[in-house]
Amino acid sequence: MVSMKSVEQPLVSVIIVNWNGATYLQACLDSILAQSYSNLEIIVVDNASRDASPSLLRGYGSRLRVIENPVNLGFAGGNNVGIRAAKGTYIALINNDAVADRRWVEALARAAEADPGIGMCASKIYLSGPGRVLDSAGLLLSRDGIGRGRGRLEPDRDEFGREAEGLLPSGCAAFYRRAMLDDVGLFDEDFFAYCEDSDLGLRGMIAGWRSRYVPAAIVTHAYSASTAPYSSFKAFHVERNRIWVVVKCFPRRLLVASLLYTAARYLAQAKGALRGRGPAARFVEHVSVWAALGTLARAYGAALARLPAMWQKRRQVLALRRRPAREIEAWFRIQRLPLSELVFKD
């Protein structure tokens, strides 16, 4: 195998969006500065942090390029600022609460360089803490637009150690070919946070780009450190944004079927909450039943208010389609997230 060091390395731009993440940020930055891959530019986009982040970043001097946003643009907007400023052939995104293995970038760049049709690569992401428990080995997608890490909360097994086609990258640790982003566009800033990685990955897949899961690209993640895992903020954005994912990217037949799936999901989540099982139960424990229903109502109101705009974006997505409809539908079947896993696994 030819080493990446024996040939000219394409420039990789590593982008880290930070918002009040001083607790985790240093470990993340140090792991990127220690990468085996040498041709890097490191861009930190700070979303108007009010903690010690700005002073911490100044301590790194010229080793980083820091872009300070005057307001919090969220995950989508913050990363787009970084991508527009980046010069790399490839864009590597990593959460500020994640730590990369020394060969993370090297493994991703090698996989992408092996095939010009690969537009994006997914990392193997472990949860921080004892053991080798997975956060994500590529994304699976529910029938109503919710993305979840394949293998989440499971111990690492042989199946997660093999490269695989078709699995979309989690935005926690994602790798994109610049040519794909030039083709299909950047993150949808209407999303602000959550589900924007599924939306971008689907747009790339529909446009004919391929995605590859690279298990040698390892990252450890402190899950939902920036926003609590069972917060109203997260619940609102996931529920609103997954509707937009469906409207923008789902094949017409699956778009209609998603309505029935959503009804089944709500019923199963209600049963889970009553029995104290699954994310819905944890959410109700943190807020209340009435607050949860209020969050759901607000999410639907916000989603419907932007529905005409999302339908126009759907036309733009379909205008770039380079795969036959049957192939796209087959992808949705293969990478489907089971309802039981979505409802009952935290």
C-alpha positions as CSV (number, residue, x, y, z in Angstrom):
1,M,0.0,0.0,0.0
2,V,1.3,3.4,-0.9
3,S,1.7,5.7,2.1
4,M,0.0,9.1,2.0
5,K,3.4,10.5,2.9
6,S,5.0,9.1,-0.2
7,V,2.8,11.1,-2.5
8,E,1.8,14.7,-2.5
9,Q,-0.9,15.2,0.1
10,P,-4.0,17.2,-0.9
11,L,-4.8,19.9,1.6
12,V,-7.4,19.0,4.2
13,S,-9.2,21.8,6.0
14,V,-10.3,20.8,9.5
15,I,-13.2,22.9,10.8
16,I,-14.2,23.0,14.5
17,V,-17.3,25.0,15.4
18,N,-17.2,26.1,19.0
19,W,-19.9,27.6,21.3
20,N,-19.0,27.9,25.0
21,G,-17.0,24.7,24.7
22,A,-13.8,25.7,26.7
23,T,-14.2,22.6,28.9
24,Y,-13.6,20.2,25.9
25,L,-12.0,22.4,23.3
26,Q,-8.4,22.1,24.2
27,A,-8.4,18.3,24.0
28,C,-10.0,18.5,20.6
29,L,-7.5,21.0,19.3
30,D,-4.5,19.1,20.6
31,S,-5.7,15.9,18.9
32,I,-5.9,17.7,15.6
33,L,-2.5,19.4,16.0
34,A,-1.1,15.9,16.6
35,Q,-2.4,14.4,13.4
36,S,-0.1,12.1,11.3
37,Y,-1.4,13.9,8.2
38,S,0.7,17.0,7.7
39,N,-1.0,19.0,5.0
40,L,-3.7,20.6,7.2
41,E,-5.2,23.9,7.8
42,I,-7.2,24.2,11.1
43,I,-10.1,26.6,11.3
44,V,-12.0,27.3,14.5
45,V,-15.3,29.1,14.1
46,D,-16.4,30.6,17.4
47,N,-20.1,31.2,17.6
48,A,-20.0,34.2,20.0
49,S,-18.8,32.2,23.0
50,R,-19.0,33.9,26.4
51,D,-16.9,31.4,28.3
52,A,-13.1,31.1,28.4
53,S,-12.9,29.9,24.7
54,P,-11.6,33.1,23.2
55,S,-8.6,33.4,25.5
56,L,-7.9,29.7,25.1
57,L,-7.9,30.0,21.3
58,R,-5.6,33.0,21.5
59,G,-3.1,30.8,23.2
60,Y,-2.6,28.6,20.1
61,G,-1.3,31.6,18.1
62,S,-0.7,31.0,14.4
63,R,-1.3,27.3,14.6
64,L,-5.0,28.0,14.1
65,R,-7.1,30.3,12.1
66,V,-9.9,31.6,14.3
67,I,-13.1,33.2,12.9
68,E,-15.2,34.9,15.4
69,N,-18.9,35.2,14.6
70,P,-20.7,38.1,16.3
71,V,-23.7,35.8,16.9
72,N,-24.4,32.1,17.3
73,L,-25.0,30.7,13.8
74,G,-25.5,27.2,15.1
75,F,-23.8,24.1,13.7
76,A,-25.0,24.6,10.2
77,G,-24.2,28.3,9.8
78,G,-20.9,28.0,11.8
79,N,-19.6,25.2,9.7
80,N,-20.6,27.0,6.5
81,V,-18.6,30.0,7.5
82,G,-15.6,27.7,8.0
83,I,-16.2,25.9,4.7
84,R,-16.4,29.1,2.7
85,A,-13.1,30.3,4.2
86,A,-11.4,26.9,3.8
87,K,-8.9,26.2,1.0
88,G,-8.7,22.4,1.2
89,T,-9.5,19.8,-1.4
90,Y,-11.3,18.1,1.5
91,I,-13.2,19.4,4.4
92,A,-13.0,17.5,7.7
93,L,-15.5,18.5,10.4
94,I,-15.1,17.5,14.1
95,N,-17.2,18.6,17.1
96,N,-15.5,20.6,19.8
97,D,-16.3,17.9,22.3
98,A,-14.6,15.1,20.3
99,V,-11.0,13.9,20.3
100,A,-9.5,12.4,17.1
101,D,-7.2,9.5,16.9
102,R,-3.8,10.5,15.5
103,R,-4.5,8.9,12.1
104,W,-8.1,10.1,11.8
105,V,-7.5,12.5,8.9
106,E,-5.0,10.2,7.2
107,A,-7.5,7.3,7.1
108,L,-10.2,9.5,5.7
109,A,-8.0,11.1,3.1
110,R,-6.7,7.7,1.9
111,A,-10.2,6.4,1.5
112,A,-11.4,9.4,-0.5
113,E,-8.3,9.6,-2.7
114,A,-8.8,5.9,-3.7
115,D,-12.0,6.8,-5.6
116,P,-13.0,10.1,-7.0
117,G,-16.7,9.1,-6.8
118,I,-16.6,9.2,-3.0
119,G,-18.0,12.5,-1.9
120,M,-18.1,11.9,1.8
121,C,-16.7,9.6,4.5
122,A,-18.1,8.5,7.9
123,S,-15.8,8.0,10.9
124,K,-16.1,5.4,13.6
125,I,-17.1,7.3,16.7
126,Y,-16.8,6.0,20.3
127,L,-18.5,7.5,23.3
128,S,-16.1,8.9,25.8
129,G,-15.8,6.9,29.0
130,P,-14.9,3.3,29.9
131,G,-14.9,0.6,27.3
132,R,-15.3,0.8,23.5
133,V,-19.0,1.8,23.3
134,L,-20.1,3.1,19.9
135,D,-21.7,6.5,19.3
136,S,-21.8,6.0,15.5
137,A,-20.5,3.8,12.8
138,G,-22.2,5.8,10.0
139,L,-25.7,7.1,10.1
140,L,-29.0,5.1,9.7
141,L,-32.2,7.0,8.8
142,S,-35.7,6.5,10.1
143,R,-38.7,6.4,7.7
144,D,-39.5,9.9,8.9
145,G,-36.1,11.6,8.7
146,I,-34.4,11.1,12.0
147,G,-30.7,10.1,11.8
148,R,-29.1,7.9,14.4
149,G,-25.6,6.4,14.6
150,R,-25.4,2.8,13.5
151,G,-24.4,0.7,16.5
152,R,-25.1,3.4,19.0
153,L,-24.6,2.3,22.6
154,E,-23.4,-1.1,21.4
155,P,-19.9,-2.6,22.0
156,D,-17.6,-2.6,19.1
157,R,-17.9,-5.8,17.0
158,D,-16.4,-7.2,13.9
159,E,-19.1,-5.8,11.6
160,F,-18.2,-2.3,12.7
161,G,-14.6,-2.9,11.8
162,R,-15.3,-3.4,8.1
163,E,-15.4,-0.6,5.5
164,A,-18.9,-0.2,4.0
165,E,-20.6,1.8,1.3
166,G,-23.7,4.0,1.6
167,L,-23.5,5.0,5.3
168,L,-23.8,8.8,5.6
169,P,-21.4,10.6,7.9
170,S,-22.4,12.0,11.3
171,G,-21.6,15.7,11.5
172,C,-19.7,15.0,14.7
173,A,-16.7,13.7,12.6
174,A,-17.4,14.0,8.9
175,F,-15.2,14.2,5.8
176,Y,-16.4,15.9,2.5
177,R,-14.9,16.3,-0.9
178,R,-14.9,19.9,-1.8
179,A,-16.1,19.1,-5.3
180,M,-19.3,17.5,-3.8
181,L,-20.0,20.5,-1.7
182,D,-19.6,22.7,-4.8
183,D,-22.0,20.5,-6.6
184,V,-24.8,20.1,-4.0
185,G,-24.3,23.1,-1.7
186,L,-23.4,23.4,2.0
187,F,-25.4,22.8,5.1
188,D,-29.0,24.2,5.1
189,E,-28.7,27.1,7.6
190,D,-32.5,27.0,8.2
191,F,-31.8,23.8,10.3
192,F,-29.5,25.7,12.7
193,A,-28.6,22.4,14.5
194,Y,-29.5,18.7,14.2
195,C,-30.4,16.6,11.1
196,E,-28.4,19.0,8.8
197,D,-25.8,16.2,8.3
198,S,-28.5,13.8,7.1
199,D,-29.9,16.5,4.8
200,L,-26.5,17.2,3.2
201,G,-25.6,13.5,3.0
202,L,-28.9,12.7,1.2
203,R,-28.4,15.6,-1.2
204,G,-25.0,14.2,-2.1
205,M,-26.3,10.7,-2.5
206,I,-29.2,11.8,-4.7
207,A,-26.7,13.7,-6.9
208,G,-24.7,10.6,-7.5
209,W,-21.9,10.9,-5.0
210,R,-21.0,7.9,-2.9
211,S,-20.4,7.7,0.8
212,R,-17.9,5.4,2.6
213,Y,-17.7,4.3,6.2
214,V,-14.0,4.2,7.3
215,P,-13.5,2.3,10.5
216,A,-9.8,3.2,10.8
217,A,-10.9,6.9,11.2
218,I,-11.6,6.9,14.9
219,V,-13.0,9.7,17.1
220,T,-14.1,9.7,20.8
221,H,-17.1,11.9,21.5
222,A,-18.6,13.4,24.7
223,Y,-22.2,13.0,23.4
224,S,-24.4,16.2,23.5
225,A,-21.9,18.1,25.7
226,S,-22.9,21.4,24.1
227,T,-26.6,20.8,24.3
228,A,-28.2,18.4,26.8
229,P,-29.3,15.1,25.2
230,Y,-32.9,15.5,26.5
231,S,-33.4,19.2,26.3
232,S,-36.4,21.0,24.7
233,F,-33.9,22.7,22.4
234,K,-32.8,19.4,21.0
235,A,-36.2,17.9,20.8
236,F,-37.6,21.0,19.0
237,H,-34.9,21.1,16.4
238,V,-34.8,17.3,15.7
239,E,-38.6,17.2,15.3
240,R,-38.8,20.3,13.1
241,N,-35.7,19.5,11.0
242,R,-36.6,15.8,10.4
243,I,-39.8,17.1,8.7
244,W,-37.7,19.3,6.4
245,V,-35.4,16.3,5.6
246,V,-38.4,14.3,4.5
247,V,-39.9,17.2,2.4
248,K,-36.6,18.0,0.7
249,C,-35.0,14.6,0.1
250,F,-37.4,11.7,0.4
251,P,-38.7,9.9,-2.7
252,R,-42.4,10.7,-3.3
253,R,-43.7,7.3,-2.2
254,L,-41.6,7.3,1.0
255,L,-42.7,10.9,1.7
256,V,-46.3,9.8,1.9
257,A,-45.4,6.7,3.8
258,S,-43.5,8.7,6.4
259,L,-46.8,10.1,7.7
260,L,-47.9,6.6,8.8
261,Y,-44.5,5.9,10.2
262,T,-44.6,9.0,12.3
263,A,-47.9,8.1,13.7
264,A,-46.5,4.6,14.6
265,R,-43.5,6.3,16.2
266,Y,-45.5,8.6,18.4
267,L,-47.7,5.7,19.6
268,A,-44.6,3.7,20.4
269,Q,-42.9,6.6,22.1
270,A,-46.0,7.2,24.2
271,K,-45.9,3.6,25.3
272,G,-42.2,3.8,26.0
273,A,-42.7,7.0,28.1
274,L,-45.4,5.3,30.2
275,R,-43.1,2.3,30.8
276,G,-40.0,4.5,31.5
277,R,-38.2,3.2,28.4
278,G,-36.3,5.1,25.7
279,P,-35.5,8.8,24.9
280,A,-39.1,9.9,25.2
281,A,-39.2,8.7,28.8
282,R,-36.0,10.5,29.6
283,F,-37.3,13.7,28.0
284,V,-40.5,13.6,30.0
285,E,-38.5,13.1,33.1
286,H,-36.5,16.3,32.4
287,V,-39.5,18.4,31.5
288,S,-43.2,17.3,31.7
289,V,-45.8,15.7,29.5
290,W,-47.4,19.1,28.8
291,A,-44.0,20.7,28.0
292,A,-43.2,17.8,25.7
293,L,-46.5,18.3,23.8
294,G,-45.8,22.0,23.7
295,T,-42.4,21.4,22.2
296,L,-43.9,19.1,19.6
297,A,-46.6,21.7,18.7
298,R,-43.9,24.4,18.3
299,A,-41.8,22.2,16.1
300,Y,-44.7,21.5,13.8
301,G,-45.7,25.1,13.6
302,A,-42.1,26.1,12.7
303,A,-41.8,23.3,10.2
304,L,-45.1,24.1,8.4
305,A,-44.3,27.8,8.3
306,R,-41.3,27.1,6.1
307,L,-42.9,24.3,4.1
308,P,-43.3,26.3,0.9
309,A,-39.6,27.2,1.0
310,M,-38.6,23.6,1.7
311,W,-40.7,22.4,-1.2
312,Q,-38.8,24.8,-3.5
313,K,-35.6,23.4,-2.1
314,R,-36.9,19.9,-3.0
315,R,-37.1,21.0,-6.6
316,Q,-33.5,22.1,-6.4
317,V,-32.5,18.7,-4.9
318,L,-34.4,16.8,-7.6
319,A,-32.8,18.9,-10.4
320,L,-29.4,17.5,-9.4
321,R,-30.6,13.9,-9.3
322,R,-28.2,11.5,-11.0
323,R,-29.5,8.2,-9.6
324,P,-32.7,6.4,-10.8
325,A,-35.6,6.6,-8.3
326,R,-35.5,2.8,-7.7
327,E,-31.8,3.0,-6.6
328,I,-32.6,5.9,-4.2
329,E,-35.5,4.0,-2.7
330,A,-33.3,0.9,-2.3
331,W,-30.8,3.0,-0.4
332,F,-33.5,4.1,2.0
333,R,-34.5,0.4,2.6
334,I,-30.9,-0.7,3.2
335,Q,-29.9,2.1,5.5
336,R,-33.3,2.1,7.4
337,L,-33.3,2.7,11.1
338,P,-35.6,0.2,12.8
339,L,-38.5,1.7,14.8
340,S,-37.7,-0.3,17.9
341,E,-34.2,1.1,18.0
342,L,-35.3,4.6,17.5
343,V,-38.0,4.4,20.2
344,F,-36.4,2.2,22.9
345,K,-32.7,2.9,22.7
346,D,-31.3,6.0,24.4
